[in-house]
Amino acid sequence: MNQWDERFSAEEYVYGTKPNTFLEEQLSLLNPGAILFACEGEGRNAVFAASLGWNVSAFDGSKEGQKKANKLAEQTGVTIDYRIGDATEIEYPSESFDCIVFIYAHFPADIRTFIHQRALQWLKVGGTVLLEAFNPEQIPRTSGGPKDITMLYTPEILMLDFADVDDIAISIETVHLDEGPLHQGKAEVIRMIAKK
Protein backbone atom coordinates (compact mmCIF):
# COMPACT_ATOMS: atom_id res chain seq x y z
CA MET A 1 0.00 0.00 0.00
CA ASN A 2 1.49 3.38 -0.95
CA GLN A 3 1.69 6.22 1.59
CA TRP A 4 -1.35 7.97 0.09
CA ASP A 5 -3.51 4.83 0.15
CA GLU A 6 -2.47 4.42 3.75
CA ARG A 7 -3.28 8.04 4.54
CA PHE A 8 -6.65 7.98 2.77
CA SER A 9 -7.78 4.59 4.09
CA ALA A 10 -9.03 6.19 7.34
CA GLU A 11 -12.78 6.72 7.65
CA GLU A 12 -12.40 10.49 8.08
CA TYR A 13 -11.47 12.86 5.27
CA VAL A 14 -7.94 13.87 6.28
CA TYR A 15 -8.13 17.19 4.40
CA GLY A 16 -11.82 17.68 5.13
CA THR A 17 -14.76 17.74 2.71
CA LYS A 18 -14.98 21.51 2.18
CA PRO A 19 -13.19 23.08 -0.80
CA ASN A 20 -9.93 24.97 -0.56
CA THR A 21 -10.69 28.69 0.07
CA PHE A 22 -8.55 30.01 -2.80
CA LEU A 23 -10.19 27.57 -5.22
CA GLU A 24 -13.66 28.53 -4.01
CA GLU A 25 -12.91 32.23 -4.57
CA GLN A 26 -11.41 31.70 -8.02
CA LEU A 27 -14.10 29.37 -9.38
CA SER A 28 -16.74 31.97 -8.52
CA LEU A 29 -15.02 34.25 -11.08
CA LEU A 30 -15.01 31.72 -13.94
CA ASN A 31 -17.77 30.37 -16.16
CA PRO A 32 -18.15 26.61 -15.62
CA GLY A 33 -16.67 24.42 -18.35
CA ALA A 34 -14.36 21.40 -18.39
CA ILE A 35 -12.01 21.29 -15.39
CA LEU A 36 -9.20 18.92 -14.36
CA PHE A 37 -7.98 18.37 -10.79
CA ALA A 38 -4.46 16.95 -10.58
CA CYS A 39 -3.52 14.77 -7.58
CA GLU A 40 -7.05 15.20 -6.23
CA GLY A 41 -6.84 12.94 -3.17
CA GLU A 42 -10.19 12.50 -1.44
CA GLY A 43 -12.13 14.65 -3.89
CA ARG A 44 -13.24 17.67 -1.86
CA ASN A 45 -12.33 20.22 -4.54
CA ALA A 46 -13.55 18.19 -7.52
CA VAL A 47 -16.92 17.53 -5.87
CA PHE A 48 -17.29 21.23 -5.05
CA ALA A 49 -16.60 22.20 -8.69
CA ALA A 50 -19.12 19.63 -9.91
CA SER A 51 -21.73 21.14 -7.57
CA LEU A 52 -21.18 24.49 -9.38
CA GLY A 53 -21.89 22.88 -12.75
CA TRP A 54 -18.36 22.19 -13.97
CA ASN A 55 -17.69 19.07 -16.04
CA VAL A 56 -15.11 17.53 -13.70
CA SER A 57 -12.16 15.24 -14.43
CA ALA A 58 -9.66 14.30 -11.72
CA PHE A 59 -6.77 11.93 -11.19
CA ASP A 60 -4.59 10.65 -8.39
CA GLY A 61 -2.34 7.70 -7.68
CA SER A 62 -4.43 6.55 -4.71
CA LYS A 63 -7.28 4.06 -5.08
CA GLU A 64 -8.35 4.85 -1.50
CA GLY A 65 -8.53 8.53 -2.42
CA GLN A 66 -10.64 7.68 -5.47
CA LYS A 67 -13.05 5.59 -3.36
CA LYS A 68 -13.60 8.45 -0.93
CA ALA A 69 -13.97 10.99 -3.74
CA ASN A 70 -16.62 8.89 -5.45
CA LYS A 71 -18.43 8.40 -2.13
CA LEU A 72 -18.39 12.16 -1.50
CA ALA A 73 -19.67 12.81 -5.04
CA GLU A 74 -22.51 10.34 -4.52
CA GLN A 75 -23.45 11.91 -1.17
CA THR A 76 -23.43 15.35 -2.80
CA GLY A 77 -25.43 14.18 -5.81
CA VAL A 78 -22.81 14.99 -8.46
CA THR A 79 -20.72 13.04 -10.96
CA ILE A 80 -16.96 13.25 -11.42
CA ASP A 81 -14.66 11.34 -13.77
CA TYR A 82 -11.88 10.28 -11.39
CA ARG A 83 -9.05 8.19 -12.82
CA ILE A 84 -6.13 6.44 -11.19
CA GLY A 85 -2.81 7.37 -12.72
CA ASP A 86 0.66 8.76 -12.20
CA ALA A 87 1.06 12.48 -12.98
CA THR A 88 3.96 11.74 -15.33
CA GLU A 89 2.03 9.14 -17.35
CA ILE A 90 -1.70 9.89 -17.36
CA GLU A 91 -3.03 11.09 -20.72
CA TYR A 92 -5.69 13.63 -21.63
CA PRO A 93 -6.41 15.13 -25.06
CA SER A 94 -4.66 18.39 -25.99
CA GLU A 95 -6.62 21.58 -25.33
CA SER A 96 -9.52 19.78 -23.64
CA PHE A 97 -9.88 21.77 -20.39
CA ASP A 98 -10.98 25.31 -19.56
CA CYS A 99 -9.32 25.12 -16.15
CA ILE A 100 -6.63 22.93 -14.54
CA VAL A 101 -6.19 22.90 -10.78
CA PHE A 102 -3.20 22.00 -8.59
CA ILE A 103 -4.09 22.26 -4.90
CA TYR A 104 -1.16 21.12 -2.72
CA ALA A 105 0.17 18.95 -5.54
CA HIS A 106 3.87 18.82 -4.67
CA PHE A 107 6.26 16.95 -6.95
CA PRO A 108 9.96 16.07 -6.78
CA ALA A 109 12.00 18.74 -8.59
CA ASP A 110 13.14 16.36 -11.36
CA ILE A 111 9.57 15.73 -12.61
CA ARG A 112 7.75 18.90 -11.57
CA THR A 113 8.42 21.01 -14.68
CA PHE A 114 7.50 18.10 -16.97
CA ILE A 115 4.15 17.64 -15.17
CA HIS A 116 3.30 21.34 -15.21
CA GLN A 117 4.16 21.65 -18.90
CA ARG A 118 2.09 18.59 -19.81
CA ALA A 119 -0.86 20.14 -17.99
CA LEU A 120 -0.51 23.27 -20.13
CA GLN A 121 -0.86 21.09 -23.25
CA TRP A 122 -4.22 19.85 -21.94
CA LEU A 123 -5.45 23.42 -21.36
CA LYS A 124 -7.43 25.27 -24.01
CA VAL A 125 -6.13 28.60 -25.27
CA GLY A 126 -7.69 31.18 -22.96
CA GLY A 127 -7.93 28.60 -20.16
CA THR A 128 -6.79 29.07 -16.55
CA VAL A 129 -4.40 27.22 -14.26
CA LEU A 130 -5.09 27.62 -10.53
CA LEU A 131 -2.41 26.54 -8.08
CA GLU A 132 -2.01 26.72 -4.33
CA ALA A 133 0.92 25.03 -2.63
CA PHE A 134 3.37 25.52 0.21
CA ASN A 135 6.38 27.79 -0.15
CA PRO A 136 9.77 27.21 1.56
CA GLU A 137 8.78 29.31 4.61
CA GLN A 138 6.42 26.44 5.49
CA ILE A 139 9.27 24.11 6.53
CA PRO A 140 9.16 24.90 10.30
CA ARG A 141 5.35 24.91 10.43
CA THR A 142 3.21 21.92 11.46
CA SER A 143 0.17 22.74 9.32
CA GLY A 144 1.05 20.36 6.47
CA GLY A 145 3.27 19.90 3.45
CA PRO A 146 6.46 18.06 2.50
CA LYS A 147 9.55 18.64 4.65
CA ASP A 148 11.76 18.43 1.55
CA ILE A 149 12.47 22.03 0.54
CA THR A 150 13.02 21.03 -3.11
CA MET A 151 9.31 20.08 -3.29
CA LEU A 152 8.12 23.52 -2.17
CA TYR A 153 7.40 26.31 -4.65
CA THR A 154 8.83 29.78 -5.14
CA PRO A 155 7.65 32.46 -7.61
CA GLU A 156 10.82 31.81 -9.65
CA ILE A 157 10.01 28.09 -9.97
CA LEU A 158 6.46 28.76 -11.13
CA MET A 159 7.51 31.53 -13.55
CA LEU A 160 9.88 29.02 -15.14
CA ASP A 161 7.43 26.10 -15.22
CA PHE A 162 4.64 28.24 -16.67
CA ALA A 163 6.81 30.49 -18.87
CA ASP A 164 4.61 29.78 -21.90
CA VAL A 165 1.43 31.33 -20.51
CA ASP A 166 0.14 34.75 -21.58
CA ASP A 167 -0.68 36.10 -18.15
CA ILE A 168 0.49 35.00 -14.71
CA ALA A 169 -0.18 36.33 -11.20
CA ILE A 170 1.69 34.86 -8.24
CA SER A 171 1.35 35.79 -4.59
CA ILE A 172 2.98 34.63 -1.37
CA GLU A 173 0.51 34.50 1.52
CA THR A 174 0.36 33.58 5.17
CA VAL A 175 -3.01 31.88 5.71
CA HIS A 176 -4.83 29.98 8.42
CA LEU A 177 -5.65 26.49 7.16
CA ASP A 178 -8.69 24.62 8.42
CA GLU A 179 -8.80 21.66 6.02
CA GLY A 180 -9.35 18.45 7.98
CA PRO A 181 -6.90 17.16 10.59
CA LEU A 182 -3.80 17.31 8.34
CA HIS A 183 -4.02 20.98 7.27
CA GLN A 184 -4.56 22.94 10.47
CA GLY A 185 -3.08 26.25 11.56
CA LYS A 186 -0.89 29.02 10.20
CA ALA A 187 0.64 28.18 6.82
CA GLU A 188 2.97 29.77 4.27
CA VAL A 189 1.51 29.32 0.79
CA ILE A 190 2.02 30.39 -2.79
CA ARG A 191 -0.91 31.03 -5.10
CA MET A 192 -0.89 31.28 -8.87
CA ILE A 193 -3.47 32.21 -11.48
CA ALA A 194 -2.15 31.67 -15.01
CA LYS A 195 -3.99 32.23 -18.30
CA LYS A 196 -2.88 30.45 -21.46
C-alpha positions in Angstrom: 0.0 0.0 0.0 1.5 3.4 -1.0 1.7 6.2 1.6 -1.4 8.0 0.1 -3.5 4.8 0.1 -2.5 4.4 3.7 -3.3 8.0 4.5 -6.7 8.0 2.8 -7.8 4.6 4.1 -9.0 6.2 7.3 -12.8 6.7 7.7 -12.4 10.5 8.1 -11.5 12.9 5.3 -7.9 13.9 6.3 -8.1 17.2 4.4 -11.8 17.7 5.1 -14.8 17.7 2.7 -15.0 21.5 2.2 -13.2 23.1 -0.8 -9.9 25.0 -0.6 -10.7 28.7 0.1 -8.6 30.0 -2.8 -10.2 27.6 -5.2 -13.7 28.5 -4.0 -12.9 32.2 -4.6 -11.4 31.7 -8.0 -14.1 29.4 -9.4 -16.7 32.0 -8.5 -15.0 34.2 -11.1 -15.0 31.7 -13.9 -17.8 30.4 -16.2 -18.1 26.6 -15.6 -16.7 24.4 -18.4 -14.4 21.4 -18.4 -12.0 21.3 -15.4 -9.2 18.9 -14.4 -8.0 18.4 -10.8 -4.5 16.9 -10.6 -3.5 14.8 -7.6 -7.1 15.2 -6.2 -6.8 12.9 -3.2 -10.2 12.5 -1.4 -12.1 14.7 -3.9 -13.2 17.7 -1.9 -12.3 20.2 -4.5 -13.5 18.2 -7.5 -16.9 17.5 -5.9 -17.3 21.2 -5.1 -16.6 22.2 -8.7 -19.1 19.6 -9.9 -21.7 21.1 -7.6 -21.2 24.5 -9.4 -21.9 22.9 -12.8 -18.4 22.2 -14.0 -17.7 19.1 -16.0 -15.1 17.5 -13.7 -12.2 15.2 -14.4 -9.7 14.3 -11.7 -6.8 11.9 -11.2 -4.6 10.7 -8.4 -2.3 7.7 -7.7 -4.4 6.6 -4.7 -7.3 4.1 -5.1 -8.3 4.8 -1.5 -8.5 8.5 -2.4 -10.6 7.7 -5.5 -13.1 5.6 -3.4 -13.6 8.4 -0.9 -14.0 11.0 -3.7 -16.6 8.9 -5.5 -18.4 8.4 -2.1 -18.4 12.2 -1.5 -19.7 12.8 -5.0 -22.5 10.3 -4.5 -23.5 11.9 -1.2 -23.4 15.4 -2.8 -25.4 14.2 -5.8 -22.8 15.0 -8.5 -20.7 13.0 -11.0 -17.0 13.3 -11.4 -14.7 11.3 -13.8 -11.9 10.3 -11.4 -9.1 8.2 -12.8 -6.1 6.4 -11.2 -2.8 7.4 -12.7 0.7 8.8 -12.2 1.1 12.5 -13.0 4.0 11.7 -15.3 2.0 9.1 -17.4 -1.7 9.9 -17.4 -3.0 11.1 -20.7 -5.7 13.6 -21.6 -6.4 15.1 -25.1 -4.7 18.4 -26.0 -6.6 21.6 -25.3 -9.5 19.8 -23.6 -9.9 21.8 -20.4 -11.0 25.3 -19.6 -9.3 25.1 -16.1 -6.6 22.9 -14.5 -6.2 22.9 -10.8 -3.2 22.0 -8.6 -4.1 22.3 -4.9 -1.2 21.1 -2.7 0.2 18.9 -5.5 3.9 18.8 -4.7 6.3 16.9 -7.0 10.0 16.1 -6.8 12.0 18.7 -8.6 13.1 16.4 -11.4 9.6 15.7 -12.6 7.7 18.9 -11.6 8.4 21.0 -14.7 7.5 18.1 -17.0 4.1 17.6 -15.2 3.3 21.3 -15.2 4.2 21.7 -18.9 2.1 18.6 -19.8 -0.9 20.1 -18.0 -0.5 23.3 -20.1 -0.9 21.1 -23.2 -4.2 19.9 -21.9 -5.4 23.4 -21.4 -7.4 25.3 -24.0 -6.1 28.6 -25.3 -7.7 31.2 -23.0 -7.9 28.6 -20.2 -6.8 29.1 -16.6 -4.4 27.2 -14.3 -5.1 27.6 -10.5 -2.4 26.5 -8.1 -2.0 26.7 -4.3 0.9 25.0 -2.6 3.4 25.5 0.2 6.4 27.8 -0.2 9.8 27.2 1.6 8.8 29.3 4.6 6.4 26.4 5.5 9.3 24.1 6.5 9.2 24.9 10.3 5.4 24.9 10.4 3.2 21.9 11.5 0.2 22.7 9.3 1.1 20.4 6.5 3.3 19.9 3.4 6.5 18.1 2.5 9.5 18.6 4.6 11.8 18.4 1.5 12.5 22.0 0.5 13.0 21.0 -3.1 9.3 20.1 -3.3 8.1 23.5 -2.2 7.4 26.3 -4.7 8.8 29.8 -5.1 7.7 32.5 -7.6 10.8 31.8 -9.7 10.0 28.1 -10.0 6.5 28.8 -11.1 7.5 31.5 -13.6 9.9 29.0 -15.1 7.4 26.1 -15.2 4.6 28.2 -16.7 6.8 30.5 -18.9 4.6 29.8 -21.9 1.4 31.3 -20.5 0.1 34.7 -21.6 -0.7 36.1 -18.2 0.5 35.0 -14.7 -0.2 36.3 -11.2 1.7 34.9 -8.2 1.4 35.8 -4.6 3.0 34.6 -1.4 0.5 34.5 1.5 0.4 33.6 5.2 -3.0 31.9 5.7 -4.8 30.0 8.4 -5.7 26.5 7.2 -8.7 24.6 8.4 -8.8 21.7 6.0 -9.4 18.4 8.0 -6.9 17.2 10.6 -3.8 17.3 8.3 -4.0 21.0 7.3 -4.6 22.9 10.5 -3.1 26.3 11.6 -0.9 29.0 10.2 0.6 28.2 6.8 3.0 29.8 4.3 1.5 29.3 0.8 2.0 30.4 -2.8 -0.9 31.0 -5.1 -0.9 31.3 -8.9 -3.5 32.2 -11.5 -2.2 31.7 -15.0 -4.0 32.2 -18.3 -2.9 30.4 -21.5 
